[in-house]
């Protein structure tokens, strides 16, 4: 969250008409909510939802600022809804999911300036958002149940031998 707030401060300076929606619950949400409200930079915090795909479909960009993400399922979920994604290139997950510059952007861990720059690029270039979003839809199909379930089944069968 601290990276996210620092990134959004930069984006907000260039695009105050855009807003950031955060969906969260628990202690961290309660801790950060007053900080976010005090910043007054067009961030809206929502309760966690079981209708997240509706939220994806009503969004333009998906950003992931995790510093550790073994396999961020939210990335292929968002991509399946046509969202270009911007994520830190943290260990394991994002690098396995995102093809940098094709279906999203991978940002060196901690580089908030570059992260904000890529978000601004997507805000300013609808054609690029759509291009990366369409590529994301195709890329996310790698994680469809039709493809993944046989792999899981084979793994479990191998383990039982």
C-alpha positions as CSV (number, residue, x, y, z in Angstrom):
1,X,0.0,0.0,0.0
2,X,2.7,2.6,0.7
3,X,4.1,2.1,-2.8
4,X,0.6,2.4,-4.2
5,X,0.0,5.7,-2.5
6,X,3.3,7.1,-3.6
7,X,2.6,6.0,-7.2
8,X,-0.9,7.5,-7.2
9,X,0.4,10.8,-5.8
10,X,2.5,11.1,-9.0
11,X,-0.3,9.9,-11.3
12,X,-2.8,12.3,-9.6
13,X,-0.6,15.3,-10.4
14,X,-0.8,14.6,-14.1
15,X,-4.4,13.2,-14.2
16,X,-6.5,14.5,-11.3
17,X,-9.6,13.5,-13.2
18,X,-8.8,9.8,-12.9
19,X,-9.5,7.9,-9.7
20,X,-8.1,4.8,-8.1
21,X,-10.4,2.1,-6.6
22,X,-9.0,-0.1,-3.9
23,X,-10.9,-3.2,-2.7
24,X,-9.8,-4.4,0.7
25,X,-10.8,-5.7,4.1
26,X,-9.2,-6.3,7.4
27,X,-6.7,-4.5,9.6
28,X,-4.6,-3.0,6.8
29,X,-7.7,-1.4,5.3
30,X,-8.6,0.1,8.7
31,X,-5.1,1.3,9.2
32,X,-4.7,2.9,5.7
33,X,-8.3,4.3,5.3
34,X,-7.7,7.6,7.3
35,X,-4.3,8.1,5.6
36,X,-5.9,7.7,2.2
37,X,-8.7,10.0,3.0
38,X,-6.3,12.7,4.3
39,X,-4.3,12.6,1.0
40,X,-7.4,13.7,-0.9
41,X,-6.1,12.4,-4.2
42,X,-9.1,10.7,-5.7
43,X,-8.7,7.3,-4.1
44,X,-11.9,5.3,-3.3
45,X,-11.6,2.4,-0.9
46,X,-14.3,-0.2,-1.2
47,X,-15.1,-3.3,0.9
48,X,-13.9,-6.6,-0.6
49,X,-16.4,-8.0,-3.0
50,X,-17.4,-11.3,-4.4
51,X,-18.3,-9.5,-7.6
52,X,-14.8,-8.5,-8.5
53,X,-15.2,-9.4,-12.2
54,X,-17.9,-6.6,-12.4
55,X,-15.3,-4.3,-10.9
56,X,-12.7,-5.4,-13.4
57,X,-15.1,-4.8,-16.3
58,X,-15.8,-1.3,-15.1
59,X,-12.1,-0.4,-14.9
60,X,-9.5,0.8,-17.4
61,X,-6.2,-0.4,-15.9
62,X,-5.2,-3.0,-13.2
63,X,-2.2,-2.2,-11.0
64,X,-0.5,-4.6,-8.6
65,X,2.1,-3.1,-6.2
66,X,2.8,-6.3,-4.2
67,X,6.5,-6.7,-3.3
68,X,6.0,-10.5,-3.0
69,X,3.5,-12.4,-5.1
70,X,4.1,-16.1,-5.6
71,X,1.4,-16.3,-8.2
72,X,-1.0,-13.4,-8.4
73,X,-4.3,-15.0,-9.6
74,X,-5.7,-11.4,-9.8
75,X,-3.4,-10.7,-12.7
76,X,-4.9,-13.3,-15.1
77,X,-8.4,-12.5,-13.7
78,X,-8.0,-8.8,-14.6
79,X,-6.4,-9.7,-18.0
80,X,-9.3,-12.0,-18.8
81,X,-11.5,-8.9,-18.6
82,X,-9.4,-7.0,-21.1
83,X,-7.4,-4.9,-18.6
84,X,-3.9,-3.9,-19.3
85,X,-1.9,-4.6,-16.1
86,X,1.0,-2.9,-14.5
87,X,2.9,-4.8,-11.8
88,X,6.1,-4.8,-9.9
89,X,8.4,-7.5,-11.2
90,X,8.6,-9.2,-7.8
91,X,9.7,-12.7,-7.4
92,X,7.9,-15.5,-9.3
93,X,4.3,-14.6,-10.1
94,X,4.0,-11.4,-12.3
95,X,7.0,-12.3,-14.5
96,X,5.4,-15.7,-15.2
97,X,2.1,-14.0,-16.2
98,X,2.9,-10.7,-17.8
99,X,4.8,-10.3,-21.1
100,X,6.3,-6.9,-20.6
101,X,5.1,-4.4,-23.3
102,X,2.7,-7.0,-24.8
103,X,-0.1,-7.5,-22.3
104,X,1.1,-5.3,-19.5
105,X,4.1,-3.7,-17.9
106,X,6.6,-5.2,-15.5
107,X,8.3,-2.6,-13.3
108,X,11.5,-3.1,-11.4
109,X,10.7,-3.6,-7.8
110,X,10.4,-0.3,-5.9
111,X,10.7,2.0,-9.0
112,X,7.6,4.1,-8.3
113,X,8.5,6.7,-10.9
114,X,8.5,4.2,-13.7
115,X,5.4,2.6,-12.3
116,X,3.6,6.0,-12.4
117,X,5.0,6.7,-15.8
118,X,3.5,3.5,-17.3
119,X,0.1,4.2,-15.7
120,X,0.2,7.7,-17.2
121,X,1.1,6.3,-20.5
122,X,-1.9,4.0,-20.4
123,X,-4.2,6.8,-19.3
124,X,-3.0,9.0,-22.1
125,X,-3.1,6.3,-24.8
126,X,-6.5,4.6,-25.2
127,X,-5.2,2.7,-28.2
128,X,-2.4,1.2,-26.2
129,X,-4.7,0.3,-23.3
130,X,-7.0,-1.5,-25.8
131,X,-4.0,-3.3,-27.5
132,X,-2.5,-4.5,-24.2
133,X,-6.0,-5.4,-23.0
134,X,-6.8,-7.5,-26.0
135,X,-3.4,-9.3,-25.7
136,X,-4.2,-9.9,-22.0
137,X,-7.4,-11.6,-22.9
138,X,-5.5,-14.0,-25.1
139,X,-2.7,-14.5,-22.6
140,X,-5.1,-15.2,-19.7
141,X,-6.5,-18.2,-21.6
142,X,-3.3,-20.1,-20.5
143,X,-4.9,-20.2,-17.0
144,X,-8.4,-21.4,-18.0
145,X,-9.7,-24.5,-16.1
146,X,-9.7,-26.5,-19.4
147,X,-5.9,-26.1,-19.5
148,X,-5.0,-26.0,-15.8
149,X,-7.2,-28.8,-14.4
150,X,-5.6,-31.6,-16.4
151,X,-2.2,-30.4,-15.2
152,X,-3.3,-30.5,-11.5
153,X,-4.8,-33.9,-12.0
154,X,-1.6,-35.2,-13.6
155,X,0.5,-33.8,-10.7
156,X,-1.7,-35.4,-8.1
157,X,-1.7,-38.7,-9.9
158,X,2.1,-38.6,-10.1
159,X,2.4,-37.8,-6.4
160,X,0.2,-40.8,-5.6
161,X,2.4,-43.3,-7.4
